[in-house]
């Protein structure tokens, strides 16, 4: 399985973590609607804050069994 990587900037390091999670969810939903993902490929996206660039979380995008683009958000490696 092939993995590709991307980065997205959203929010500020001074925003609440709840706000940052919401921003990441919205960005992930937008990406899911626009990404062209070949079968057997995962695209890993890191979500960073603007300015000081703190890691908010990551998401893995992939196609499910019906061909829909899905994602799993993970905030466990945040640097905030």
Rosetta constraint file for C-alpha pairs under 8 A:
AtomPair CA 1 CA 40 HARMONIC 5.15 0.50
AtomPair CA 1 CA 41 HARMONIC 5.56 0.50
AtomPair CA 1 CA 42 HARMONIC 7.35 0.50
AtomPair CA 2 CA 40 HARMONIC 6.64 0.50
AtomPair CA 2 CA 41 HARMONIC 4.75 0.50
AtomPair CA 2 CA 42 HARMONIC 6.25 0.50
AtomPair CA 3 CA 41 HARMONIC 5.78 0.50
AtomPair CA 3 CA 42 HARMONIC 4.76 0.50
AtomPair CA 3 CA 43 HARMONIC 5.54 0.50
AtomPair CA 3 CA 44 HARMONIC 6.88 0.50
AtomPair CA 4 CA 41 HARMONIC 7.70 0.50
AtomPair CA 4 CA 42 HARMONIC 6.40 0.50
AtomPair CA 4 CA 43 HARMONIC 4.65 0.50
AtomPair CA 4 CA 44 HARMONIC 6.01 0.50
AtomPair CA 5 CA 43 HARMONIC 5.62 0.50
AtomPair CA 5 CA 44 HARMONIC 4.71 0.50
AtomPair CA 5 CA 45 HARMONIC 5.73 0.50
AtomPair CA 5 CA 46 HARMONIC 7.78 0.50
AtomPair CA 6 CA 43 HARMONIC 7.28 0.50
AtomPair CA 6 CA 44 HARMONIC 6.22 0.50
AtomPair CA 6 CA 45 HARMONIC 4.64 0.50
AtomPair CA 6 CA 46 HARMONIC 6.36 0.50
AtomPair CA 7 CA 45 HARMONIC 5.37 0.50
AtomPair CA 7 CA 46 HARMONIC 4.79 0.50
AtomPair CA 7 CA 47 HARMONIC 5.99 0.50
AtomPair CA 7 CA 48 HARMONIC 7.25 0.50
AtomPair CA 8 CA 45 HARMONIC 6.99 0.50
AtomPair CA 8 CA 46 HARMONIC 6.21 0.50
AtomPair CA 8 CA 47 HARMONIC 4.88 0.50
AtomPair CA 8 CA 48 HARMONIC 6.09 0.50
AtomPair CA 9 CA 47 HARMONIC 5.80 0.50
AtomPair CA 9 CA 48 HARMONIC 4.74 0.50
AtomPair CA 9 CA 49 HARMONIC 5.36 0.50
AtomPair CA 9 CA 50 HARMONIC 5.60 0.50
AtomPair CA 10 CA 20 HARMONIC 7.57 0.50
AtomPair CA 10 CA 23 HARMONIC 6.65 0.50
AtomPair CA 10 CA 24 HARMONIC 7.22 0.50
AtomPair CA 10 CA 47 HARMONIC 7.02 0.50
AtomPair CA 10 CA 48 HARMONIC 6.28 0.50
AtomPair CA 10 CA 49 HARMONIC 5.18 0.50
AtomPair CA 10 CA 50 HARMONIC 5.92 0.50
AtomPair CA 11 CA 15 HARMONIC 6.67 0.50
AtomPair CA 11 CA 20 HARMONIC 6.13 0.50
AtomPair CA 11 CA 23 HARMONIC 7.01 0.50
AtomPair CA 11 CA 48 HARMONIC 7.99 0.50
AtomPair CA 11 CA 49 HARMONIC 5.22 0.50
AtomPair CA 11 CA 50 HARMONIC 5.99 0.50
AtomPair CA 12 CA 20 HARMONIC 7.98 0.50
AtomPair CA 12 CA 49 HARMONIC 5.01 0.50
AtomPair CA 12 CA 50 HARMONIC 5.33 0.50
AtomPair CA 12 CA 51 HARMONIC 6.86 0.50
AtomPair CA 12 CA 52 HARMONIC 7.87 0.50
AtomPair CA 13 CA 49 HARMONIC 5.70 0.50
AtomPair CA 13 CA 50 HARMONIC 7.28 0.50
AtomPair CA 13 CA 51 HARMONIC 7.71 0.50
AtomPair CA 13 CA 52 HARMONIC 6.77 0.50
AtomPair CA 13 CA 53 HARMONIC 7.49 0.50
AtomPair CA 13 CA 54 HARMONIC 6.51 0.50
AtomPair CA 13 CA 80 HARMONIC 7.26 0.50
AtomPair CA 15 CA 19 HARMONIC 6.38 0.50
AtomPair CA 15 CA 20 HARMONIC 6.61 0.50
AtomPair CA 16 CA 20 HARMONIC 6.40 0.50
AtomPair CA 17 CA 21 HARMONIC 6.11 0.50
AtomPair CA 18 CA 22 HARMONIC 6.31 0.50
AtomPair CA 19 CA 23 HARMONIC 6.23 0.50
AtomPair CA 20 CA 24 HARMONIC 6.15 0.50
AtomPair CA 20 CA 56 HARMONIC 7.06 0.50
AtomPair CA 21 CA 25 HARMONIC 6.18 0.50
AtomPair CA 21 CA 56 HARMONIC 7.64 0.50
AtomPair CA 22 CA 26 HARMONIC 6.27 0.50
AtomPair CA 23 CA 27 HARMONIC 6.20 0.50
AtomPair CA 24 CA 28 HARMONIC 5.96 0.50
AtomPair CA 24 CA 47 HARMONIC 6.72 0.50
AtomPair CA 24 CA 57 HARMONIC 7.93 0.50
AtomPair CA 25 CA 29 HARMONIC 6.17 0.50
AtomPair CA 25 CA 73 HARMONIC 7.77 0.50
AtomPair CA 26 CA 30 HARMONIC 6.34 0.50
AtomPair CA 27 CA 31 HARMONIC 6.18 0.50
AtomPair CA 28 CA 32 HARMONIC 6.05 0.50
AtomPair CA 28 CA 59 HARMONIC 7.61 0.50
AtomPair CA 28 CA 71 HARMONIC 7.47 0.50
AtomPair CA 29 CA 33 HARMONIC 6.55 0.50
AtomPair CA 30 CA 34 HARMONIC 6.68 0.50
AtomPair CA 31 CA 35 HARMONIC 5.74 0.50
AtomPair CA 32 CA 61 HARMONIC 7.30 0.50
AtomPair CA 32 CA 69 HARMONIC 5.66 0.50
AtomPair CA 32 CA 70 HARMONIC 6.54 0.50
AtomPair CA 32 CA 71 HARMONIC 7.34 0.50
AtomPair CA 33 CA 69 HARMONIC 7.46 0.50
AtomPair CA 35 CA 69 HARMONIC 7.74 0.50
AtomPair CA 37 CA 41 HARMONIC 6.44 0.50
AtomPair CA 37 CA 42 HARMONIC 7.47 0.50
AtomPair CA 37 CA 43 HARMONIC 7.62 0.50
AtomPair CA 37 CA 62 HARMONIC 6.67 0.50
AtomPair CA 37 CA 63 HARMONIC 6.87 0.50
AtomPair CA 37 CA 69 HARMONIC 7.50 0.50
AtomPair CA 38 CA 63 HARMONIC 7.85 0.50
AtomPair CA 39 CA 62 HARMONIC 7.98 0.50
AtomPair CA 39 CA 63 HARMONIC 6.63 0.50
AtomPair CA 40 CA 62 HARMONIC 7.82 0.50
AtomPair CA 40 CA 63 HARMONIC 7.83 0.50
AtomPair CA 41 CA 62 HARMONIC 6.37 0.50
AtomPair CA 41 CA 63 HARMONIC 7.90 0.50
AtomPair CA 42 CA 60 HARMONIC 6.26 0.50
AtomPair CA 42 CA 61 HARMONIC 5.54 0.50
AtomPair CA 42 CA 62 HARMONIC 4.93 0.50
AtomPair CA 43 CA 60 HARMONIC 5.63 0.50
AtomPair CA 43 CA 61 HARMONIC 5.03 0.50
AtomPair CA 43 CA 62 HARMONIC 6.64 0.50
AtomPair CA 44 CA 58 HARMONIC 6.98 0.50
AtomPair CA 44 CA 59 HARMONIC 5.72 0.50
AtomPair CA 44 CA 60 HARMONIC 4.50 0.50
AtomPair CA 44 CA 61 HARMONIC 6.34 0.50
AtomPair CA 45 CA 58 HARMONIC 5.50 0.50
AtomPair CA 45 CA 59 HARMONIC 5.16 0.50
AtomPair CA 45 CA 60 HARMONIC 6.33 0.50
AtomPair CA 45 CA 61 HARMONIC 7.79 0.50
AtomPair CA 46 CA 55 HARMONIC 7.20 0.50
AtomPair CA 46 CA 56 HARMONIC 7.75 0.50
AtomPair CA 46 CA 57 HARMONIC 6.10 0.50
AtomPair CA 46 CA 58 HARMONIC 4.42 0.50
AtomPair CA 46 CA 59 HARMONIC 6.60 0.50
AtomPair CA 47 CA 55 HARMONIC 6.10 0.50
AtomPair CA 47 CA 56 HARMONIC 5.47 0.50
AtomPair CA 47 CA 57 HARMONIC 5.38 0.50
AtomPair CA 47 CA 58 HARMONIC 5.79 0.50
AtomPair CA 47 CA 59 HARMONIC 8.00 0.50
AtomPair CA 48 CA 53 HARMONIC 5.49 0.50
AtomPair CA 48 CA 54 HARMONIC 5.46 0.50
AtomPair CA 48 CA 55 HARMONIC 4.57 0.50
AtomPair CA 48 CA 56 HARMONIC 5.43 0.50
AtomPair CA 48 CA 57 HARMONIC 7.38 0.50
AtomPair CA 49 CA 53 HARMONIC 4.79 0.50
AtomPair CA 49 CA 54 HARMONIC 5.30 0.50
AtomPair CA 49 CA 55 HARMONIC 6.59 0.50
AtomPair CA 49 CA 56 HARMONIC 6.75 0.50
AtomPair CA 50 CA 54 HARMONIC 7.89 0.50
AtomPair CA 54 CA 78 HARMONIC 7.58 0.50
AtomPair CA 54 CA 79 HARMONIC 5.71 0.50
AtomPair CA 54 CA 80 HARMONIC 6.19 0.50
AtomPair CA 55 CA 77 HARMONIC 7.60 0.50
AtomPair CA 55 CA 78 HARMONIC 5.13 0.50
AtomPair CA 55 CA 79 HARMONIC 5.20 0.50
AtomPair CA 55 CA 80 HARMONIC 6.85 0.50
AtomPair CA 56 CA 75 HARMONIC 6.43 0.50
AtomPair CA 56 CA 77 HARMONIC 7.75 0.50
AtomPair CA 56 CA 78 HARMONIC 4.87 0.50
AtomPair CA 56 CA 79 HARMONIC 6.71 0.50
AtomPair CA 56 CA 80 HARMONIC 6.79 0.50
AtomPair CA 57 CA 73 HARMONIC 7.13 0.50
AtomPair CA 57 CA 74 HARMONIC 5.59 0.50
AtomPair CA 57 CA 75 HARMONIC 4.24 0.50
AtomPair CA 57 CA 76 HARMONIC 6.95 0.50
AtomPair CA 57 CA 77 HARMONIC 6.28 0.50
AtomPair CA 57 CA 78 HARMONIC 5.39 0.50
AtomPair CA 58 CA 73 HARMONIC 5.82 0.50
AtomPair CA 58 CA 74 HARMONIC 5.26 0.50
AtomPair CA 58 CA 75 HARMONIC 6.46 0.50
AtomPair CA 58 CA 77 HARMONIC 7.97 0.50
AtomPair CA 59 CA 71 HARMONIC 6.18 0.50
AtomPair CA 59 CA 72 HARMONIC 5.26 0.50
AtomPair CA 59 CA 73 HARMONIC 4.30 0.50
AtomPair CA 59 CA 74 HARMONIC 5.99 0.50
AtomPair CA 60 CA 71 HARMONIC 5.29 0.50
AtomPair CA 60 CA 72 HARMONIC 5.39 0.50
AtomPair CA 60 CA 73 HARMONIC 6.85 0.50
AtomPair CA 61 CA 69 HARMONIC 6.66 0.50
AtomPair CA 61 CA 70 HARMONIC 5.61 0.50
AtomPair CA 61 CA 71 HARMONIC 4.29 0.50
AtomPair CA 61 CA 72 HARMONIC 6.83 0.50
AtomPair CA 62 CA 69 HARMONIC 5.55 0.50
AtomPair CA 62 CA 70 HARMONIC 5.51 0.50
AtomPair CA 62 CA 71 HARMONIC 6.31 0.50
AtomPair CA 63 CA 67 HARMONIC 5.20 0.50
AtomPair CA 63 CA 68 HARMONIC 5.26 0.50
AtomPair CA 63 CA 69 HARMONIC 4.49 0.50
AtomPair CA 63 CA 70 HARMONIC 5.93 0.50
AtomPair CA 64 CA 68 HARMONIC 5.52 0.50
AtomPair CA 64 CA 69 HARMONIC 6.46 0.50
AtomPair CA 64 CA 70 HARMONIC 6.53 0.50
